[in-house]
Amino acid sequence: MDYSEKYVGSRDDFLRFIREAVAKMGDRSLTIEEQAVEIPEDVELEYKIKYDEDEEEYKVAIKVCWAKPEAEEVEEAE
């Protein structure tokens, strides 16, 4: 299931948003569409930052991924 929230604002608004999102991740209070987001402490995280540009726009994306506990159990069983 995908959850997302979209915002529009100035550069200062964006930087404030990023600071607040990081702080909420740190204290485990981040929610997206009322869905709690908890980044685990006991698994390896894969994270990256990406910059892209085309004829119409520039994009910066920050992404973090980790395996679901069920996926790790299935992998170990095989």
MOPAC internal coordinates of N, CA, C and O (Angstrom, degrees):
PM7 1SCF
backbone

  N    0.0000 0     0.00 0     0.00 0    0    0    0
  C    1.4513 1     0.00 0     0.00 0    1    0    0
  C    1.5253 1   108.30 1     0.00 0    2    1    0
  O    1.2310 1   120.45 1   -45.44 1    3    2    1
  N    1.3018 1   116.74 1   134.56 1    3    2    1
  C    1.4654 1   121.68 1   178.44 1    5    3    2
  C    1.5245 1   109.77 1  -101.26 1    6    5    3
  O    1.2310 1   121.23 1   -42.83 1    7    6    5
  N    1.3145 1   115.24 1   137.17 1    7    6    5
  C    1.4576 1   121.97 1   174.47 1    9    7    6
  C    1.5192 1   106.56 1  -124.58 1   10    9    7
  O    1.2310 1   120.33 1   -39.14 1   11   10    9
  N    1.3259 1   116.98 1   140.86 1   11   10    9
  C    1.4589 1   118.85 1   177.98 1   13   11   10
  C    1.5244 1   109.59 1  -154.23 1   14   13   11
  O    1.2310 1   121.86 1   -22.71 1   15   14   13
  N    1.2945 1   114.05 1   157.29 1   15   14   13
  C    1.4623 1   122.08 1   173.86 1   17   15   14
  C    1.5152 1   106.57 1  -136.09 1   18   17   15
  O    1.2310 1   120.50 1   -38.06 1   19   18   17
  N    1.3164 1   116.64 1   141.94 1   19   18   17
  C    1.4573 1   121.31 1  -176.40 1   21   19   18
  C    1.5245 1   109.21 1  -119.97 1   22   21   19
  O    1.2310 1   121.13 1   -40.77 1   23   22   21
  N    1.3193 1   115.44 1   139.23 1   23   22   21
  C    1.4584 1   121.39 1  -179.64 1   25   23   22
  C    1.5194 1   109.43 1  -133.61 1   26   25   23
  O    1.2310 1   120.76 1   -23.58 1   27   26   25
  N    1.2990 1   116.15 1   156.42 1   27   26   25
  C    1.4625 1   122.76 1   174.34 1   29   27   26
  C    1.5189 1   106.71 1  -133.29 1   30   29   27
  O    1.2310 1   120.49 1   -44.34 1   31   30   29
  N    1.3117 1   116.68 1   135.66 1   31   30   29
  C    1.4557 1   119.64 1   179.46 1   33   31   30
  C    1.5117 1   111.04 1  -176.31 1   34   33   31
  O    1.2310 1   121.40 1     8.79 1   35   34   33
  N    1.2995 1   114.93 1  -171.21 1   35   34   33
  C    1.4604 1   121.90 1  -179.60 1   37   35   34
  C    1.5292 1   110.51 1   -82.37 1   38   37   35
  O    1.2310 1   121.02 1    -4.51 1   39   38   37
  N    1.3057 1   115.65 1   175.49 1   39   38   37
  C    1.4657 1   121.20 1   175.64 1   41   39   38
  C    1.5237 1   110.06 1   -58.73 1   42   41   39
  O    1.2310 1   120.17 1   135.92 1   43   42   41
  N    1.3413 1   117.29 1   -44.08 1   43   42   41
  C    1.4630 1   120.99 1   178.59 1   45   43   42
  C    1.5248 1   111.14 1   -62.68 1   46   45   43
  O    1.2310 1   119.84 1   139.91 1   47   46   45
  N    1.3397 1   117.92 1   -40.09 1   47   46   45
  C    1.4620 1   121.73 1   176.60 1   49   47   46
  C    1.5269 1   110.32 1   -60.32 1   50   49   47
  O    1.2310 1   120.77 1   135.83 1   51   50   49
  N    1.3235 1   116.13 1   -44.17 1   51   50   49
  C    1.4572 1   120.91 1  -179.54 1   53   51   50
  C    1.5302 1   111.49 1   -62.99 1   54   53   51
  O    1.2310 1   120.56 1   133.70 1   55   54   53
  N    1.3265 1   116.53 1   -46.30 1   55   54   53
  C    1.4679 1   119.65 1  -179.42 1   57   55   54
  C    1.5230 1   110.95 1   -63.58 1   58   57   55
  O    1.2310 1   119.78 1   141.27 1   59   58   57
  N    1.3190 1   118.02 1   -38.73 1   59   58   57
  C    1.4630 1   121.82 1   175.85 1   61   59   58
  C    1.5357 1   110.43 1   -63.45 1   62   61   59
  O    1.2310 1   120.88 1   137.64 1   63   62   61
  N    1.3353 1   115.92 1   -42.36 1   63   62   61
  C    1.4621 1   121.56 1   177.44 1   65   63   62
  C    1.5320 1   110.81 1   -59.03 1   66   65   63
  O    1.2310 1   119.91 1   133.22 1   67   66   65
  N    1.3207 1   117.78 1   -46.78 1   67   66   65
  C    1.4647 1   121.76 1  -179.88 1   69   67   66
  C    1.5295 1   110.32 1   -62.44 1   70   69   67
  O    1.2310 1   119.90 1   134.53 1   71   70   69
  N    1.3298 1   117.80 1   -45.47 1   71   70   69
  C    1.4792 1   120.51 1   178.77 1   73   71   70
  C    1.5241 1   110.60 1   -59.12 1   74   73   71
  O    1.2310 1   120.46 1   136.04 1   75   74   73
  N    1.3278 1   116.73 1   -43.96 1   75   74   73
  C    1.4695 1   120.66 1  -179.39 1   77   75   74
  C    1.5268 1   110.89 1   -66.73 1   78   77   75
  O    1.2310 1   120.03 1   138.97 1   79   78   77
  N    1.3295 1   117.55 1   -41.03 1   79   78   77
  C    1.4657 1   120.69 1   179.49 1   81   79   78
  C    1.5300 1   110.72 1   -63.41 1   82   81   79
  O    1.2310 1   120.08 1   137.18 1   83   82   81
  N    1.3174 1   117.44 1   -42.82 1   83   82   81
  C    1.4686 1   121.16 1   178.92 1   85   83   82
  C    1.5317 1   110.19 1   -64.61 1   86   85   83
  O    1.2310 1   120.08 1   137.30 1   87   86   85
  N    1.3182 1   117.46 1   -42.70 1   87   86   85
  C    1.4678 1   120.59 1   178.30 1   89   87   86
  C    1.5277 1   110.41 1   -61.92 1   90   89   87
  O    1.2310 1   120.22 1   138.48 1   91   90   89
  N    1.3222 1   117.19 1   -41.52 1   91   90   89
  C    1.4690 1   120.50 1   178.80 1   93   91   90
  C    1.5225 1   111.40 1   -66.96 1   94   93   91
  O    1.2310 1   119.77 1   143.85 1   95   94   93
  N    1.3278 1   118.04 1   -36.15 1   95   94   93
  C    1.4653 1   119.94 1   175.39 1   97   95   94
  C    1.5212 1   110.04 1   -62.62 1   98   97   95
  O    1.2310 1   120.91 1   140.09 1   99   98   97
  N    1.3314 1   115.86 1   -39.91 1   99   98   97
  C    1.4583 1   120.79 1  -179.58 1  101   99   98
  C    1.5091 1   113.55 1   -65.12 1  102  101   99
  O    1.2310 1   120.08 1   142.29 1  103  102  101
  N    1.3248 1   117.45 1   -37.71 1  103  102  101
  C    1.4695 1   119.27 1  -179.64 1  105  103  102
  C    1.5306 1   112.97 1  -102.14 1  106  105  103
  O    1.2310 1   121.16 1  -165.41 1  107  106  105
  N    1.3362 1   115.38 1    14.59 1  107  106  105
  C    1.4758 1   122.68 1   174.25 1  109  107  106
  C    1.5284 1   113.90 1    60.22 1  110  109  107
  O    1.2310 1   120.60 1  -143.20 1  111  110  109
  N    1.3083 1   116.46 1    36.80 1  111  110  109
  C    1.4646 1   119.46 1   178.85 1  113  111  110
  C    1.5264 1   112.58 1  -117.70 1  114  113  111
  O    1.2310 1   120.29 1  -168.22 1  115  114  113
  N    1.3287 1   117.05 1    11.78 1  115  114  113
  C    1.4668 1   120.32 1   179.77 1  117  115  114
  C    1.5270 1   110.06 1   -72.54 1  118  117  115
  O    1.2310 1   121.04 1   -48.59 1  119  118  117
  N    1.3190 1   115.62 1   131.41 1  119  118  117
  C    1.4588 1   121.45 1   173.11 1  121  119  118
  C    1.5210 1   108.99 1  -130.71 1  122  121  119
  O    1.2310 1   121.18 1   -31.53 1  123  122  121
  N    1.3288 1   115.34 1   148.47 1  123  122  121
  C    1.4600 1   122.23 1   174.80 1  125  123  122
  C    1.5180 1   105.70 1  -130.90 1  126  125  123
  O    1.2310 1   120.51 1   -59.35 1  127  126  125
  N    1.3137 1   116.64 1   120.65 1  127  126  125
  C    1.4624 1   122.56 1  -174.32 1  129  127  126
  C    1.5337 1   110.33 1    50.05 1  130  129  127
  O    1.2310 1   120.77 1  -135.18 1  131  130  129
  N    1.3297 1   116.14 1    44.82 1  131  130  129
  C    1.4627 1   124.69 1   179.18 1  133  131  130
  C    1.5286 1   113.47 1    65.78 1  134  133  131
  O    1.2310 1   119.71 1  -170.02 1  135  134  133
  N    1.3347 1   118.15 1     9.98 1  135  134  133
  C    1.4608 1   122.69 1   176.32 1  137  135  134
  C    1.5311 1   108.23 1   -96.50 1  138  137  135
  O    1.2310 1   120.35 1   -58.10 1  139  138  137
  N    1.3283 1   116.93 1   121.90 1  139  138  137
  C    1.4635 1   121.40 1   179.49 1  141  139  138
  C    1.5230 1   110.48 1   -66.44 1  142  141  139
  O    1.2310 1   121.04 1   -42.93 1  143  142  141
  N    1.3110 1   115.63 1   137.07 1  143  142  141
  C    1.4650 1   121.98 1   177.18 1  145  143  142
  C    1.5223 1   107.19 1  -114.30 1  146  145  143
  O    1.2310 1   120.63 1   -65.17 1  147  146  145
  N    1.3192 1   116.41 1   114.83 1  147  146  145
  C    1.4640 1   120.72 1   178.86 1  149  147  146
  C    1.5189 1   108.87 1  -119.11 1  150  149  147
  O    1.2310 1   120.84 1   -64.44 1  151  150  149
  N    1.3033 1   116.00 1   115.56 1  151  150  149
  C    1.4614 1   121.05 1   177.45 1  153  151  150
  C    1.5236 1   106.82 1   -86.86 1  154  153  151
  O    1.2310 1   120.06 1   -60.12 1  155  154  153
  N    1.3305 1   117.49 1   119.88 1  155  154  153
  C    1.4682 1   120.47 1  -174.64 1  157  155  154
  C    1.5264 1   112.32 1   -69.55 1  158  157  155
  O    1.2310 1   121.67 1   -26.54 1  159  158  157
  N    1.3268 1   114.42 1   153.46 1  159  158  157
  C    1.4612 1   120.43 1   178.58 1  161  159  158
  C    1.5175 1   112.53 1   -95.18 1  162  161  159
  O    1.2310 1   120.08 1   162.82 1  163  162  161
  N    1.3344 1   117.45 1   -17.18 1  163  162  161
  C    1.4610 1   120.90 1  -169.44 1  165  163  162
  C    1.5252 1   114.62 1  -107.78 1  166  165  163
  O    1.2310 1   119.92 1  -164.17 1  167  166  165
  N    1.3272 1   117.76 1    15.83 1  167  166  165
  C    1.4621 1   120.85 1   176.24 1  169  167  166
  C    1.5240 1   109.23 1  -130.93 1  170  169  167
  O    1.2310 1   121.43 1   -21.46 1  171  170  169
  N    1.3170 1   114.86 1   158.54 1  171  170  169
  C    1.4565 1   119.43 1   178.20 1  173  171  170
  C    1.5231 1   109.42 1   -75.89 1  174  173  171
  O    1.2310 1   120.96 1   -46.15 1  175  174  173
  N    1.3165 1   115.78 1   133.85 1  175  174  173
  C    1.4594 1   122.26 1   178.94 1  177  175  174
  C    1.5235 1   108.97 1  -101.55 1  178  177  175
  O    1.2310 1   120.99 1   -36.01 1  179  178  177
  N    1.3050 1   115.72 1   143.99 1  179  178  177
  C    1.4580 1   121.20 1   171.93 1  181  179  178
  C    1.5171 1   105.98 1  -111.78 1  182  181  179
  O    1.2310 1   119.97 1   -56.23 1  183  182  181
  N    1.3256 1   117.66 1   123.77 1  183  182  181
  C    1.4572 1   119.80 1  -177.75 1  185  183  182
  C    1.5180 1   109.62 1  -138.80 1  186  185  183
  O    1.2310 1   122.05 1   -29.68 1  187  186  185
  N    1.3395 1   113.68 1   150.32 1  187  186  185
  C    1.4550 1   118.86 1  -179.54 1  189  187  186
  C    1.5196 1   109.76 1  -152.29 1  190  189  187
  O    1.2310 1   121.64 1   -19.40 1  191  190  189
  N    1.3164 1   114.46 1   160.60 1  191  190  189
  C    1.4497 1   121.83 1   173.49 1  193  191  190
  C    1.5251 1   106.66 1  -123.80 1  194  193  191
  O    1.2310 1   120.75 1   -41.88 1  195  194  193
  N    1.3104 1   116.18 1   138.12 1  195  194  193
  C    1.4616 1   120.97 1  -174.26 1  197  195  194
  C    1.5219 1   109.58 1  -132.12 1  198  197  195
  O    1.2310 1   121.19 1   -41.50 1  199  198  197
  N    1.3124 1   115.32 1   138.50 1  199  198  197
  C    1.4618 1   122.44 1   174.98 1  201  199  198
  C    1.5156 1   107.55 1  -121.64 1  202  201  199
  O    1.2310 1   120.50 1   -45.70 1  203  202  201
  N    1.3175 1   116.65 1   134.30 1  203  202  201
  C    1.4527 1   121.49 1  -178.44 1  205  203  202
  C    1.5204 1   108.69 1  -143.29 1  206  205  203
  O    1.2310 1   121.17 1   -33.36 1  207  206  205
  N    1.3126 1   115.36 1   146.64 1  207  206  205
  C    1.4648 1   119.66 1   174.14 1  209  207  206
  C    1.5162 1   108.79 1  -142.64 1  210  209  207
  O    1.2310 1   121.47 1   -35.08 1  211  210  209
  N    1.3145 1   114.79 1   144.92 1  211  210  209
  C    1.4501 1   120.98 1   173.72 1  213  211  210
  C    1.5240 1   108.07 1  -136.88 1  214  213  211
  O    1.2310 1   120.44 1    14.77 1  215  214  213
  N    1.3018 1   116.76 1  -165.23 1  215  214  213
  C    1.4665 1   120.08 1  -176.12 1  217  215  214
  C    1.5196 1   112.96 1   -68.15 1  218  217  215
  O    1.2310 1   120.11 1   157.96 1  219  218  217
  N    1.3386 1   117.40 1   -22.04 1  219  218  217
  C    1.4573 1   120.76 1  -174.29 1  221  219  218
  C    1.5190 1   115.15 1  -103.80 1  222  221  219
  O    1.2310 1   120.13 1   149.23 1  223  222  221
  N    1.3517 1   117.36 1   -30.77 1  223  222  221
  C    1.4665 1   117.97 1  -174.44 1  225  223  222
  C    1.5231 1   112.36 1  -160.76 1  226  225  223
  O    1.2310 1   121.60 1   -12.55 1  227  226  225
  N    1.3257 1   114.54 1   167.45 1  227  226  225
  C    1.4564 1   123.46 1   173.00 1  229  227  226
  C    1.5265 1   107.26 1  -108.36 1  230  229  227
  O    1.2310 1   120.25 1   -30.86 1  231  230  229
  N    1.3352 1   117.13 1   149.14 1  231  230  229
  C    1.4597 1   120.91 1  -179.59 1  233  231  230
  C    1.5205 1   110.03 1  -139.46 1  234  233  231
  O    1.2310 1   120.95 1   -39.97 1  235  234  233
  N    1.3267 1   115.78 1   140.03 1  235  234  233
  C    1.4573 1   122.58 1   170.58 1  237  235  234
  C    1.5190 1   106.08 1  -127.54 1  238  237  235
  O    1.2310 1   120.49 1   -50.68 1  239  238  237
  N    1.3231 1   116.66 1   129.32 1  239  238  237
  C    1.4588 1   121.12 1  -179.75 1  241  239  238
  C    1.5223 1   109.53 1  -130.33 1  242  241  239
  O    1.2310 1   120.90 1   -41.45 1  243  242  241
  N    1.3203 1   115.88 1   138.55 1  243  242  241
  C    1.4523 1   122.49 1   174.15 1  245  243  242
  C    1.5222 1   106.32 1  -117.67 1  246  245  243
  O    1.2310 1   120.42 1   -50.72 1  247  246  245
  N    1.3176 1   116.81 1   129.28 1  247  246  245
  C    1.4630 1   121.04 1  -174.18 1  249  247  246
  C    1.5218 1   109.78 1  -134.94 1  250  249  247
  O    1.2310 1   120.74 1   -41.40 1  251  250  249
  N    1.3335 1   116.18 1   138.60 1  251  250  249
  C    1.4595 1   121.85 1   173.65 1  253  251  250
  C    1.5224 1   107.85 1  -131.29 1  254  253  251
  O    1.2310 1   120.78 1   -42.91 1  255  254  253
  N    1.3313 1   116.11 1   137.09 1  255  254  253
  C    1.4697 1   121.87 1  -179.13 1  257  255  254
  C    1.5240 1   109.09 1  -133.30 1  258  257  255
  O    1.2310 1   121.46 1   -28.78 1  259  258  257
  N    1.3388 1   114.80 1   151.22 1  259  258  257
  C    1.4607 1   121.35 1   171.88 1  261  259  258
  C    1.5135 1   108.02 1  -152.97 1  262  261  259
  O    1.2310 1   121.24 1   -24.05 1  263  262  261
  N    1.3169 1   115.24 1   155.95 1  263  262  261
  C    1.4609 1   120.51 1  -177.81 1  265  263  262
  C    1.5208 1   110.33 1   -75.31 1  266  265  263
  O    1.2310 1   121.10 1   -35.75 1  267  266  265
  N    1.3327 1   115.50 1   144.25 1  267  266  265
  C    1.4583 1   120.58 1   172.52 1  269  267  266
  C    1.5235 1   108.21 1   -70.86 1  270  269  267
  O    1.2310 1   119.59 1   -35.19 1  271  270  269
  N    1.3186 1   118.39 1   144.81 1  271  270  269
  C    1.4728 1   119.74 1   179.29 1  273  271  270
  C    1.5303 1   112.10 1   -55.81 1  274  273  271
  O    1.2310 1   119.65 1   141.34 1  275  274  273
  N    1.3337 1   118.28 1   -38.66 1  275  274  273
  C    1.4645 1   120.95 1   179.04 1  277  275  274
  C    1.5243 1   111.04 1   -61.96 1  278  277  275
  O    1.2310 1   119.83 1   142.06 1  279  278  277
  N    1.3190 1   117.93 1   -37.94 1  279  278  277
  C    1.4563 1   121.78 1  -178.98 1  281  279  278
  C    1.5189 1   110.33 1   -66.44 1  282  281  279
  O    1.2310 1   119.67 1   141.33 1  283  282  281
  N    1.3293 1   118.24 1   -38.67 1  283  282  281
  C    1.4579 1   121.72 1   178.90 1  285  283  282
  C    1.5237 1   110.20 1   -66.55 1  286  285  283
  O    1.2310 1   119.57 1   140.53 1  287  286  285
  N    1.3500 1   118.42 1   -39.47 1  287  286  285
  C    1.4602 1   121.84 1   179.60 1  289  287  286
  C    1.5173 1   110.86 1   -63.80 1  290  289  287
  O    1.2310 1   119.99 1   137.30 1  291  290  289
  N    1.3279 1   117.62 1   -42.70 1  291  290  289
  C    1.4595 1   121.78 1   178.61 1  293  291  290
  C    1.5184 1   110.06 1   -63.04 1  294  293  291
  O    1.2310 1   120.35 1   137.32 1  295  294  293
  N    1.3243 1   116.94 1   -42.68 1  295  294  293
  C    1.4492 1   122.16 1  -179.53 1  297  295  294
  C    1.5326 1   110.54 1   -62.82 1  298  297  295
  O    1.2310 1   119.76 1   137.73 1  299  298  297
  N    1.3253 1   118.06 1   -42.27 1  299  298  297
  C    1.4633 1   122.23 1   179.44 1  301  299  298
  C    1.5171 1   111.10 1   -66.90 1  302  301  299
  O    1.2310 1   119.13 1   145.76 1  303  302  301
  N    1.3120 1   119.26 1   -34.24 1  303  302  301
  C    1.4533 1   123.52 1  -178.31 1  305  303  302
  C    1.5393 1   111.56 1   -68.55 1  306  305  303
  O    1.2310 1   120.40 1   151.94 1  307  306  305
  N    1.3089 1   116.84 1   -28.06 1  307  306  305
  C    1.4735 1   120.91 1  -177.71 1  309  307  306
  C    1.4817 1   111.18 1   -77.25 1  310  309  307
  O    1.2310 1   120.10 1   180.00 1  311  310  309

